[in-house]
């Protein structure tokens, strides 16, 4: 429901098999089914979030558990031990000498999406 008004005003099957939405917009049935699925999943997630007692609490009793959860294990931090290169030319020369490929990581913006 959007603003107290049902989103679907009715399903009308035509030769092209479309669904009429409020406002006269017609979309394929597959899109309508995806929309219904997304609405249901979003509703379940919101219901799960609303039934929690509140945010997790950090105290002296569970500090060790939180540290184990937050601090990456040696296996999780294995990428930090790779021999990363910051200059492409020297990395390409080294890769050519060792007959290995080069992984070029390039991005635009902040790594956490804070742009």
C-alpha distances in whole Angstrom, upper triangle without the diagonal:
4,6,6,5,5,5,8,11,13,15,19,22,24,27,25,23,20,16,15,12,11,14,16,16,17,17,19,18,19,17,14,15,16,12,11,14,13,9,11,14,13,11,15,16,15,16,19,20,19,21,24,27,27,28,31,35,38,41,45,44,41,43,44,41,39,42,42,38,39,42,42,45,48,46,43,45,47,46,48,51,51,53,51,53,52,54,53,57,58,55,56,60,59,57,60,62,61,59,56,52,51,47,46,43,42,39,38,36,36,36,33,31,32,33
4,6,5,6,6,10,12,15,17,20,23,25,28,26,24,20,17,15,12,10,12,15,15,17,17,20,19,20,18,15,17,17,13,13,16,14,11,14,16,14,13,17,18,16,17,21,20,20,23,25,28,27,29,32,35,38,41,45,44,42,43,45,42,40,42,43,39,39,42,42,45,48,46,43,45,47,46,47,51,50,53,50,52,50,52,52,55,57,54,55,59,59,56,59,62,60,59,55,52,50,46,45,42,41,37,36,34,34,34,32,29,30,31
4,6,8,9,13,14,17,20,23,26,28,31,29,27,24,20,18,14,12,14,17,17,20,21,24,23,24,21,19,21,21,17,17,19,18,14,17,19,16,15,19,20,17,19,22,21,20,23,26,28,27,29,32,35,38,41,45,45,42,44,46,43,41,43,44,40,40,43,44,47,50,48,45,47,49,48,49,53,53,55,52,54,52,54,54,58,59,57,58,61,61,59,62,64,63,62,58,55,53,49,48,44,43,40,38,36,36,36,33,31,31,32
4,7,9,12,13,16,19,22,25,28,31,30,27,24,20,18,15,12,15,18,19,21,22,24,23,25,22,19,21,21,18,17,19,18,15,17,19,17,15,19,20,18,18,22,22,20,23,26,28,28,30,33,36,39,42,46,45,43,45,47,44,42,45,45,42,42,45,46,48,51,50,47,49,51,50,51,55,55,57,55,56,55,57,57,60,62,59,60,64,64,61,64,67,65,64,60,57,55,52,50,47,46,43,41,39,39,39,36,34,34,35
4,6,9,9,13,16,19,22,24,28,26,24,20,17,14,11,9,11,14,15,17,19,21,20,22,20,17,19,20,16,15,19,18,15,17,20,18,17,20,22,20,21,24,24,23,26,28,31,31,33,36,39,42,45,49,48,46,47,49,46,44,47,47,44,44,47,47,50,53,51,48,50,52,51,52,56,56,58,55,57,56,58,57,61,62,60,60,64,64,61,64,67,65,64,60,57,55,52,50,47,46,43,41,40,40,40,37,35,35,36
4,6,7,10,12,16,19,21,25,23,21,18,14,12,9,8,11,13,14,15,16,18,17,19,17,14,15,17,13,12,16,16,12,14,17,16,15,18,20,19,20,23,24,23,25,28,31,31,33,36,39,42,45,49,48,46,47,49,45,44,47,46,43,43,46,46,49,52,50,47,49,51,50,52,55,54,57,54,56,55,57,56,60,61,58,59,63,62,60,62,65,64,62,59,55,54,50,49,46,45,42,41,40,40,40,37,35,36,36
4,6,9,11,14,17,19,23,21,18,15,11,10,7,6,10,11,11,12,13,15,14,16,14,11,13,14,10,10,13,13,11,13,16,15,14,18,20,19,20,23,24,23,26,28,31,31,32,35,39,42,45,49,48,45,46,48,45,43,45,45,41,41,45,44,47,50,48,44,47,49,47,49,52,52,54,52,53,52,54,53,56,58,55,56,59,59,57,59,62,60,59,55,52,51,47,46,43,42,39,38,37,37,37,34,32,33,34
4,6,7,11,13,16,19,18,15,12,8,7,5,6,10,10,10,11,11,13,12,14,13,9,11,13,11,10,13,14,12,14,17,17,17,20,22,21,22,25,26,26,28,31,34,34,35,38,42,45,48,51,50,47,49,50,47,45,48,47,44,44,47,46,49,51,49,46,48,50,49,51,54,53,56,53,55,54,56,54,58,60,57,57,61,60,58,60,63,61,59,56,53,52,48,47,45,44,41,40,39,39,39,37,35,36,36
4,7,10,13,15,19,18,16,13,9,7,6,6,9,9,11,11,13,15,14,17,15,12,15,17,14,13,17,18,16,18,21,21,20,23,25,24,25,28,29,29,31,34,37,37,39,41,45,48,51,55,54,51,52,54,50,49,51,51,47,47,51,50,52,55,53,50,52,54,52,55,58,57,59,57,58,57,59,58,61,63,60,60,64,64,61,63,66,65,63,59,56,55,52,51,48,47,44,43,42,43,43,40,38,39,39
4,6,10,13,16,16,13,11,7,6,7,9,12,11,12,11,12,14,12,15,15,12,13,16,15,13,17,19,17,18,22,22,21,24,26,26,27,30,31,31,32,36,39,39,40,43,47,50,53,56,55,52,54,55,51,50,53,52,48,49,52,51,53,56,53,51,53,54,53,55,58,58,60,58,59,58,60,58,62,64,61,61,64,64,62,64,67,65,63,60,56,55,52,51,49,48,45,44,44,44,44,42,40,41,41
4,6,10,13,13,9,8,5,6,8,11,14,12,12,10,11,11,9,13,13,10,12,15,14,13,16,18,17,18,21,22,22,24,27,27,27,30,32,32,34,36,40,40,41,44,47,50,54,57,55,53,54,55,51,50,53,52,48,49,51,51,52,55,52,50,52,53,52,54,57,56,59,56,58,57,59,57,60,62,59,59,63,63,60,62,65,63,61,58,54,54,50,50,48,47,44,44,44,44,44,42,40,42,42
4,6,10,10,8,7,6,7,10,12,14,12,12,10,11,11,10,14,14,12,14,17,16,16,19,21,20,22,25,26,26,28,30,30,31,34,35,36,37,40,43,44,45,47,51,54,57,60,59,56,57,58,55,53,56,55,51,52,54,53,55,57,55,52,55,56,54,57,59,58,60,58,60,59,60,58,61,63,61,60,64,64,61,63,66,64,62,59,55,55,52,51,49,48,46,45,45,46,46,44,42,44,44
4,7,8,5,6,7,9,13,16,17,14,14,11,11,10,9,13,14,12,14,17,17,17,19,22,22,23,25,27,27,29,31,32,33,35,37,37,39,42,45,46,46,48,52,55,58,61,60,57,58,59,55,54,56,55,51,52,55,53,55,57,54,52,54,55,54,56,59,58,60,58,59,58,60,58,61,63,60,59,63,63,60,61,64,63,60,57,54,54,51,50,49,48,46,45,46,47,46,45,42,45,44
4,5,5,6,9,10,14,17,18,15,14,11,12,10,11,14,15,14,16,19,19,20,22,24,24,26,28,29,30,32,34,35,36,38,40,40,42,45,48,48,49,51,55,57,61,64,63,60,61,61,58,56,58,57,54,54,57,55,57,59,56,53,56,56,55,57,60,58,60,58,59,59,60,58,60,63,60,59,63,63,60,61,64,63,60,57,54,54,51,50,49,48,46,46,46,47,47,46,43,46,45
4,6,8,11,13,17,20,21,17,16,13,13,11,12,14,16,16,18,20,21,22,24,26,26,28,30,31,32,34,36,37,38,40,42,43,44,47,50,51,51,53,57,59,63,66,64,61,62,62,59,57,59,58,55,55,57,56,57,59,56,53,56,56,54,57,60,58,60,58,59,58,59,57,59,62,59,58,61,62,59,60,63,62,59,56,53,53,50,50,48,47,46,46,46,48,47,46,44,46,46
4,6,10,12,15,18,19,16,14,10,10,8,9,12,13,13,15,17,18,19,21,23,24,25,27,29,30,32,33,34,36,38,39,40,42,44,48,48,48,50,54,56,60,63,61,58,59,59,56,54,56,55,52,52,54,52,54,56,53,50,52,53,51,54,56,55,56,54,55,55,55,53,56,58,55,54,58,58,55,56,60,58,55,53,49,49,47,46,45,44,42,42,43,44,44,43,40,43,42
4,7,10,13,17,18,15,13,10,9,6,6,9,11,11,12,15,16,16,18,20,21,22,24,26,27,28,30,31,33,35,36,37,39,41,45,45,45,47,51,54,57,60,59,56,57,57,54,52,54,53,49,50,52,51,52,54,51,49,51,52,50,53,55,54,56,54,55,54,55,53,56,58,55,54,58,58,55,57,60,58,56,53,50,49,46,46,45,44,42,42,42,43,43,42,39,42,41
4,7,10,13,14,11,10,6,5,5,5,9,9,8,11,13,13,14,17,18,19,20,23,24,25,27,28,29,31,33,34,35,37,39,43,43,43,45,49,51,55,58,57,54,55,55,52,50,52,51,48,48,51,49,51,53,50,48,50,51,49,52,54,53,55,52,54,53,54,52,55,57,54,54,57,58,55,56,60,58,55,53,49,49,46,45,43,42,40,40,40,41,41,39,37,39,39
4,6,10,12,10,8,6,6,6,6,9,9,7,10,12,11,12,15,16,16,18,20,21,22,24,26,26,28,30,31,32,34,36,40,40,41,43,47,49,53,56,55,52,53,54,50,49,51,50,46,47,49,48,50,52,50,47,49,50,49,51,54,53,55,53,54,53,55,53,56,58,55,55,58,59,56,57,61,59,57,54,50,49,46,46,44,42,40,39,39,40,40,38,36,38,38
4,7,8,6,6,5,7,9,9,13,11,9,13,15,13,14,17,18,17,19,22,22,22,25,27,27,28,31,32,32,34,37,40,40,41,44,47,50,53,57,56,53,54,55,52,50,52,52,48,48,51,50,52,54,52,49,51,52,51,53,56,55,57,54,55,54,56,54,57,59,57,56,60,60,58,59,63,61,59,56,52,51,48,47,45,44,41,40,40,41,41,39,36,38,38
4,6,6,5,6,8,11,11,14,11,9,12,14,11,12,16,16,15,17,20,19,20,23,24,24,26,28,29,29,32,34,37,37,38,41,44,47,50,54,53,50,51,52,49,47,49,49,45,45,48,47,50,52,50,47,49,50,49,51,54,53,55,52,54,53,54,53,56,58,55,55,59,59,57,58,62,60,58,55,51,50,47,46,43,42,39,38,38,38,38,36,34,35,35
4,5,7,9,11,14,15,17,15,12,16,17,14,14,18,18,16,19,21,20,20,24,25,24,26,29,29,29,32,34,37,37,38,41,44,47,50,54,53,50,51,53,50,48,50,50,46,46,49,49,51,54,52,49,50,52,50,52,56,55,57,54,55,54,55,54,58,60,57,57,61,61,59,61,64,62,61,57,54,52,49,48,45,43,41,39,38,39,39,37,34,36,35
4,6,9,12,15,17,19,16,15,18,19,16,17,21,20,19,22,24,23,23,27,28,27,29,32,32,31,34,37,39,39,40,43,46,49,52,56,55,53,53,55,52,50,52,52,48,48,51,50,53,55,53,50,52,53,51,53,56,55,57,54,55,54,55,54,57,59,57,57,61,61,59,61,64,63,61,58,54,52,49,48,45,43,40,38,38,39,40,38,34,36,35
4,6,10,13,15,17,15,14,17,19,16,18,21,21,20,23,25,24,25,28,29,29,31,33,34,34,37,39,42,42,42,45,48,51,55,58,58,55,56,57,54,52,54,54,50,49,52,52,54,56,54,51,53,54,52,54,57,56,58,55,56,55,56,54,57,60,57,57,61,61,59,61,64,63,61,57,54,52,49,48,46,44,41,39,39,40,41,39,36,38,37
4,7,10,12,15,12,11,15,16,14,16,19,18,18,21,23,22,23,26,27,27,29,32,32,33,35,37,41,40,40,43,47,49,53,56,56,53,53,54,51,49,51,51,47,47,49,49,51,53,51,48,49,51,49,51,54,53,54,52,52,51,52,51,54,56,54,53,57,58,55,57,60,59,57,54,50,49,46,44,42,40,38,36,36,37,38,36,33,35,34
4,7,9,12,10,9,13,14,13,15,18,18,18,21,23,23,24,27,28,28,30,32,33,34,36,38,42,41,42,44,48,50,54,57,56,53,54,55,52,50,52,51,47,47,50,49,51,53,50,47,49,50,48,51,54,52,54,51,52,51,52,51,54,56,53,53,57,57,54,56,59,58,56,53,49,48,45,44,42,40,38,37,37,38,38,37,34,36,35
4,6,8,6,7,10,11,10,13,15,15,16,19,20,21,22,24,26,26,28,30,31,32,34,36,40,39,40,42,45,48,51,55,54,51,51,52,49,47,49,48,44,44,47,46,48,50,47,44,46,47,45,48,50,49,51,48,49,49,50,48,51,53,50,50,54,54,51,53,56,55,52,49,46,45,42,41,39,38,35,35,35,36,36,35,32,34,34
4,5,5,6,9,10,11,13,14,15,17,19,20,21,23,25,26,27,29,31,32,33,35,37,41,40,41,42,46,49,52,55,54,51,52,52,49,47,49,48,44,44,47,45,47,49,46,43,46,46,45,47,50,48,50,48,49,49,50,48,51,53,50,49,53,53,50,52,55,54,51,48,45,44,41,40,39,38,36,35,36,37,37,35,33,36,35
4,5,5,6,9,10,10,12,14,15,16,18,20,21,23,24,26,27,29,30,31,33,35,39,39,39,41,45,47,51,54,53,49,50,51,47,46,48,47,43,44,46,45,46,48,45,43,45,46,45,47,50,49,51,49,50,50,51,49,52,54,51,51,54,54,51,53,56,54,52,49,46,45,42,42,40,39,37,37,37,38,37,36,34,37,36
4,5,5,6,9,10,11,12,14,15,16,18,20,21,22,24,26,27,29,30,32,34,37,37,37,39,43,45,49,51,50,47,48,48,45,43,45,44,40,41,43,41,43,45,42,39,42,43,41,44,46,45,47,45,47,46,48,46,49,51,48,47,51,51,48,49,53,51,48,45,42,42,39,38,37,36,34,34,35,36,35,33,31,34,34
4,5,5,6,9,10,10,12,14,15,16,18,20,21,22,24,26,27,28,30,32,36,35,35,37,41,43,47,50,49,45,46,47,43,42,44,43,39,39,41,40,42,44,41,38,41,42,40,43,45,44,46,44,45,45,46,44,48,49,46,46,50,50,47,49,52,50,48,45,42,41,38,37,35,34,32,32,32,33,32,31,29,31,31
4,5,5,6,9,10,10,12,14,15,16,18,20,21,22,24,26,27,29,31,34,34,35,37,41,43,47,50,49,45,46,47,44,42,44,43,40,40,43,41,43,46,43,40,43,44,42,45,48,47,49,47,48,48,49,47,51,53,50,49,53,53,50,52,55,53,51,48,45,44,41,40,38,37,35,35,34,35,34,33,30,33,33
4,5,5,6,9,10,11,12,14,15,17,18,20,21,23,24,26,27,29,33,33,34,35,39,42,45,48,47,43,45,45,42,40,43,41,38,38,41,40,41,44,41,38,41,42,41,44,46,45,48,46,48,47,49,47,51,52,49,49,53,52,49,51,54,52,50,47,44,43,40,40,38,37,35,35,35,35,34,32,31,33,34
4,5,5,6,9,10,10,12,14,15,16,18,20,21,22,24,26,28,31,31,31,33,37,39,42,45,44,41,42,42,39,37,39,38,35,35,38,36,38,40,38,35,38,39,37,40,43,42,44,42,44,44,45,44,47,49,45,45,49,49,46,48,51,49,47,44,41,40,36,36,34,33,31,31,31,32,30,29,27,30,30
4,5,5,6,9,10,10,12,14,15,16,18,20,21,22,24,26,30,30,30,32,36,38,42,45,44,41,42,42,39,37,40,39,35,35,38,37,39,41,39,36,39,40,39,41,44,43,45,43,45,44,46,45,48,50,47,47,51,50,48,50,53,51,49,46,43,41,38,37,35,34,32,31,31,31,30,28,26,29,29
4,5,5,6,9,10,11,12,14,15,16,18,20,21,23,25,29,29,29,31,35,38,41,44,43,40,41,42,39,37,40,39,35,36,39,38,40,42,40,37,40,41,40,43,46,45,48,46,47,47,49,48,51,53,49,50,54,53,50,53,55,53,52,48,45,44,41,40,38,37,35,35,34,34,33,31,29,31,32
4,5,5,6,9,10,11,12,14,15,17,18,20,21,23,27,27,28,29,33,36,39,42,41,37,39,39,36,34,37,36,32,33,36,35,37,39,37,34,37,38,37,40,42,42,45,43,45,45,47,45,49,50,47,47,51,50,48,50,53,50,49,45,42,41,38,38,35,35,33,33,33,32,31,29,27,30,31
4,5,5,6,8,10,11,12,14,15,16,18,20,22,25,25,25,27,31,33,37,40,39,36,37,37,34,32,35,34,30,31,33,33,35,37,35,32,35,36,35,37,40,40,42,40,42,42,44,43,47,48,45,45,49,48,46,48,51,49,47,44,41,40,36,36,33,33,30,30,29,29,28,25,24,26,27
4,6,5,6,9,10,10,12,14,15,16,18,21,24,24,25,27,31,33,37,40,39,36,37,38,35,33,36,35,31,32,35,35,37,39,37,34,37,39,38,40,43,43,45,43,45,45,47,46,50,51,48,49,52,51,49,52,54,52,51,47,44,43,39,39,36,35,33,32,31,31,30,27,26,27,29
4,5,5,6,9,10,10,12,14,15,17,19,23,23,24,26,30,33,36,39,37,35,36,37,34,32,35,34,31,31,35,34,36,39,37,34,37,39,38,40,43,43,46,44,46,46,48,47,51,52,49,50,53,52,50,53,55,53,51,48,45,44,40,40,37,37,35,35,33,33,31,29,28,30,31
4,5,5,6,9,10,11,12,14,16,17,21,21,22,23,27,30,33,36,35,32,33,34,30,29,31,31,27,28,31,30,32,35,33,30,33,35,34,36,39,39,42,40,43,43,45,44,48,49,46,47,50,49,47,49,52,49,48,45,42,41,37,37,34,34,32,32,31,30,28,26,25,27,29
4,5,5,6,9,10,11,12,14,16,20,19,20,22,25,28,32,35,34,31,32,33,30,28,31,30,27,27,30,30,32,35,33,30,33,35,34,36,39,39,42,40,42,42,44,44,48,48,45,46,50,49,47,50,52,50,49,45,42,41,37,37,34,33,31,30,29,28,27,24,23,25,26
4,5,5,6,9,10,10,12,15,18,19,20,22,25,29,32,35,34,31,33,34,31,29,32,32,28,29,32,32,34,38,36,33,36,38,37,39,42,43,45,43,46,45,48,47,51,52,49,50,54,53,50,53,56,53,52,49,46,44,41,40,37,37,34,34,32,31,30,27,26,28,29
4,5,5,6,9,10,11,13,17,17,18,20,24,27,30,33,31,29,30,31,28,27,30,29,26,27,30,30,32,35,34,31,34,36,36,38,41,41,44,42,45,45,48,47,51,51,48,50,53,52,49,52,55,52,51,47,45,44,40,40,37,37,35,35,33,32,30,27,27,28,31
4,5,5,6,9,10,11,15,15,15,17,21,24,27,30,29,26,28,29,25,24,27,26,23,23,27,27,29,32,31,28,31,33,33,34,37,38,41,39,42,42,44,44,48,48,45,47,50,49,47,50,52,50,49,45,42,41,37,37,34,34,32,32,30,28,27,23,23,25,27
4,5,5,6,9,10,14,14,15,17,21,24,27,30,29,27,28,30,27,25,28,28,24,25,28,29,31,35,33,30,33,35,35,36,40,40,43,41,44,43,46,46,50,50,47,49,52,51,49,52,55,52,52,48,45,43,40,39,36,36,33,33,30,29,28,24,24,25,27
4,5,5,6,9,12,13,15,17,21,24,27,30,29,26,28,30,27,25,29,29,25,26,30,31,33,36,35,32,35,37,37,39,42,43,46,44,47,46,49,49,53,53,50,52,55,54,52,55,57,55,54,50,48,46,43,42,39,39,36,36,34,32,31,28,27,28,31
4,6,5,7,11,12,13,14,18,21,24,27,26,23,25,26,23,22,25,25,22,23,27,27,29,33,31,29,32,34,34,36,39,40,43,42,44,44,47,47,51,51,48,50,53,52,50,53,55,52,52,48,46,44,40,40,37,38,35,35,33,31,29,26,26,28,30
4,6,6,9,9,10,12,16,19,22,25,24,22,23,25,22,20,24,24,21,21,25,26,28,32,31,28,30,33,33,34,38,39,42,40,43,42,46,46,50,50,47,49,52,50,49,52,54,52,51,47,45,43,40,39,36,36,33,33,31,29,27,24,24,25,28
4,6,8,9,11,14,17,20,23,26,25,23,25,27,24,23,26,27,24,24,28,29,32,35,35,32,34,37,37,38,41,42,45,44,46,46,49,49,53,53,50,52,56,54,52,56,58,55,55,51,49,47,43,43,39,39,36,36,34,31,30,27,27,27,30
4,6,9,11,13,16,20,22,25,24,22,24,26,23,22,26,26,23,24,28,29,31,35,34,32,34,37,38,39,42,43,46,45,48,47,51,51,55,55,52,54,57,55,54,57,59,56,56,52,50,48,45,45,41,41,39,39,36,34,32,29,29,30,33
4,5,8,9,12,16,18,22,20,18,21,23,20,19,22,23,20,21,25,26,28,32,32,29,32,35,35,36,39,41,44,42,45,45,48,49,53,53,50,52,55,53,52,55,57,54,54,50,48,47,43,43,39,40,37,37,35,32,31,27,28,28,32
4,7,9,11,14,16,20,18,17,19,22,19,18,22,23,21,22,25,27,30,33,33,31,33,36,37,37,40,42,45,44,47,47,50,51,55,54,52,54,57,55,54,57,59,56,56,53,51,49,45,45,42,42,39,39,37,34,32,29,30,30,33
4,7,9,12,15,18,18,16,18,21,18,17,20,22,19,19,23,25,28,32,32,29,31,34,35,35,38,40,43,41,44,44,47,48,52,52,49,51,54,53,51,55,56,54,54,51,49,47,43,43,39,39,37,36,33,31,29,26,27,27,30
4,6,10,13,16,16,14,15,18,16,14,17,18,16,16,20,22,25,28,29,26,27,31,31,31,35,36,39,38,41,40,44,45,48,48,46,48,51,49,48,52,53,51,51,47,45,43,40,39,36,36,34,33,31,27,26,23,24,24,27
4,7,10,13,13,10,12,14,12,10,14,15,13,13,17,19,22,25,26,23,25,29,29,30,32,35,38,37,39,39,43,44,48,47,44,47,50,48,47,50,52,49,50,46,44,42,39,39,35,36,34,34,31,28,26,23,25,25,29
4,6,10,10,9,10,13,12,10,13,15,14,14,17,20,22,26,27,25,26,30,31,30,33,36,39,38,40,40,44,45,49,48,46,49,51,49,48,52,53,51,51,48,46,44,41,41,37,38,36,36,33,30,28,25,27,27,30
4,7,8,6,6,10,10,8,10,13,12,12,15,18,20,24,25,23,24,28,29,28,31,34,36,36,39,39,42,44,47,46,44,47,49,47,47,50,51,49,50,46,45,43,40,40,36,37,35,36,33,29,27,25,27,27,30
4,5,6,6,10,10,9,12,14,14,15,17,20,22,25,27,25,26,30,31,30,33,36,39,38,41,41,45,47,50,49,47,50,52,49,49,53,53,51,52,49,48,46,43,43,39,40,39,39,36,33,31,28,31,30,34
4,6,5,8,10,10,11,14,15,16,17,21,22,25,27,26,26,30,32,31,33,36,39,38,41,42,46,47,51,49,47,50,52,50,49,53,53,51,52,49,48,46,43,44,41,42,40,41,38,35,33,30,33,33,37
4,6,8,9,10,12,13,14,16,17,21,21,25,26,25,27,30,32,31,33,36,39,39,43,43,47,48,52,50,48,51,53,50,50,54,54,51,52,49,48,47,44,44,41,43,41,42,40,36,34,31,34,34,38
4,6,5,6,9,10,11,12,14,17,18,22,23,22,23,27,29,28,30,33,36,36,39,40,44,45,49,47,45,48,50,47,47,50,51,48,49,46,45,43,40,41,38,39,38,39,36,33,31,28,31,31,35
4,5,5,6,9,10,10,12,15,16,20,22,20,21,25,26,26,28,31,34,34,37,37,41,43,46,44,42,45,47,45,44,48,48,46,47,44,43,41,38,39,36,37,36,37,34,31,29,26,29,29,33
4,5,5,6,9,10,10,13,14,17,19,18,19,22,25,24,26,29,32,32,35,36,40,42,45,43,41,44,46,43,43,46,46,44,45,42,41,40,37,38,35,37,36,37,35,32,29,27,30,31,34
4,5,5,6,9,10,13,13,17,18,17,19,22,24,24,26,29,32,32,35,36,40,41,44,43,40,43,45,43,42,46,46,43,44,41,40,39,36,37,34,36,35,36,34,31,28,26,29,29,33
4,5,5,6,8,11,13,17,18,16,17,21,23,22,25,27,30,30,33,34,38,39,42,41,39,42,44,41,41,44,45,42,43,40,39,37,34,35,32,33,32,33,31,27,25,22,25,26,30
4,5,5,6,9,11,14,16,14,15,18,20,20,22,25,28,28,31,31,35,37,40,39,36,39,41,39,38,42,42,40,41,38,37,35,32,33,30,32,31,32,30,27,24,22,25,26,30
4,6,6,8,8,12,13,12,14,17,19,19,20,23,27,27,30,31,35,36,40,38,35,38,40,38,37,41,41,38,39,36,35,34,31,32,30,32,31,33,31,27,24,23,26,27,31
4,6,8,9,13,14,12,14,17,19,19,21,23,27,27,30,31,35,36,39,38,35,38,40,37,36,40,41,38,39,35,34,33,30,31,28,30,29,30,28,25,22,20,23,25,28
4,6,9,13,14,11,12,16,17,17,19,22,25,24,28,28,32,33,36,35,33,36,38,36,35,39,39,37,38,34,33,31,28,29,26,27,26,28,25,22,19,17,21,22,25
4,7,10,11,9,10,13,15,14,16,19,22,22,25,26,30,31,34,33,31,34,36,33,33,36,37,34,35,32,31,29,27,27,25,27,26,28,26,22,20,18,22,23,26
4,7,8,6,6,10,11,11,13,16,19,19,23,24,28,29,32,30,28,31,33,30,29,33,34,31,32,29,28,26,24,25,22,24,24,26,25,22,18,18,21,23,26
4,5,5,6,9,11,12,13,16,19,20,24,25,29,30,33,31,28,31,33,30,29,33,33,30,31,28,28,26,24,26,24,26,26,29,28,25,22,21,25,26,30
4,5,5,6,10,10,10,13,16,18,21,23,27,28,30,28,26,29,30,27,26,30,30,27,28,25,25,24,22,24,23,26,26,29,29,26,22,23,26,28,31
4,5,5,9,10,10,12,16,17,21,23,27,27,30,28,25,27,29,26,25,29,29,26,27,23,23,23,21,23,21,24,25,28,28,26,22,22,26,28,30
4,6,8,9,11,13,16,17,20,22,25,26,29,27,24,27,29,26,25,29,29,26,27,24,23,22,19,21,19,22,22,25,25,22,18,18,22,24,27
4,5,6,8,10,13,14,17,19,23,24,27,25,22,25,27,24,23,27,27,25,26,23,22,21,18,20,18,21,21,24,23,21,17,18,22,23,26
4,5,6,7,11,12,16,18,21,22,25,23,20,23,24,21,20,24,24,21,23,19,19,18,16,18,17,20,22,25,25,23,19,20,24,26,28
4,5,5,9,9,13,15,18,19,22,20,17,20,22,19,18,22,22,20,21,17,17,15,13,15,13,17,18,21,22,20,16,18,21,23,25
4,6,8,8,12,14,17,18,21,19,17,20,22,19,19,23,23,21,22,19,19,17,15,16,15,17,19,22,21,19,16,18,21,23,25
4,6,8,12,15,18,19,21,19,16,19,21,17,17,21,21,18,20,18,18,16,15,17,16,20,21,25,25,23,20,22,25,27,29
4,6,9,12,15,16,18,16,13,16,17,14,14,18,18,15,17,14,14,13,12,14,14,17,19,23,24,22,19,22,24,26,28
4,6,10,12,13,15,12,10,13,14,11,12,15,15,13,15,13,13,12,12,13,14,17,20,23,24,23,20,23,26,27,29
4,7,9,10,13,11,9,12,14,12,12,15,16,15,16,14,13,10,10,10,10,13,16,19,20,19,17,20,23,24,25
4,6,7,10,8,6,10,11,10,11,14,15,14,16,14,13,10,10,10,11,13,16,19,20,20,18,21,24,25,25
4,7,9,9,8,11,13,12,13,16,17,18,19,17,15,12,11,10,10,11,14,16,18,17,16,20,22,23,23
4,6,6,6,9,10,11,12,14,16,17,18,16,15,11,12,10,11,12,15,17,19,20,19,23,24,25,25
4,6,5,6,9,10,10,12,14,15,16,14,12,9,10,8,10,11,14,17,20,21,20,24,25,26,25
4,5,5,6,9,10,11,12,14,15,14,13,11,13,11,14,15,18,20,23,24,24,27,28,30,29
4,5,5,6,8,10,11,12,14,13,13,11,13,12,15,16,20,22,25,25,24,28,29,31,30
4,5,5,6,8,10,10,12,10,10,7,9,10,12,14,18,21,23,24,22,26,27,29,29
4,5,5,6,9,10,10,9,8,7,10,10,13,15,19,22,25,26,24,28,29,31,30
4,5,5,6,9,10,10,11,10,13,14,17,19,22,25,28,29,27,31,32,34,34
4,5,5,6,8,8,10,9,12,14,17,19,23,26,28,29,27,30,32,34,34
4,5,5,6,5,6,6,10,12,15,18,22,25,27,28,26,29,31,33,33
4,5,5,6,8,9,13,14,18,20,24,27,30,31,29,33,34,36,36
4,6,8,11,12,15,17,21,23,27,30,33,33,31,35,36,38,38
4,5,9,11,14,17,20,23,26,30,32,32,30,33,35,37,38
4,7,10,13,16,19,22,26,29,32,32,30,33,35,37,38
4,7,10,13,16,19,23,26,29,29,27,30,31,34,34
4,7,10,13,16,19,23,26,26,24,27,28,31,31
4,6,9,12,16,19,22,23,21,24,25,28,28
4,6,10,13,17,19,20,17,21,22,24,25
4,6,10,13,16,17,15,19,20,22,22
4,7,10,13,13,12,15,16,18,18
4,7,10,11,11,14,14,17,16
4,6,8,8,11,11,13,12
4,7,8,11,10,11,9
4,6,9,7,8,6
4,5,5,5,6
4,6,7,9
4,6,8
4,6
4
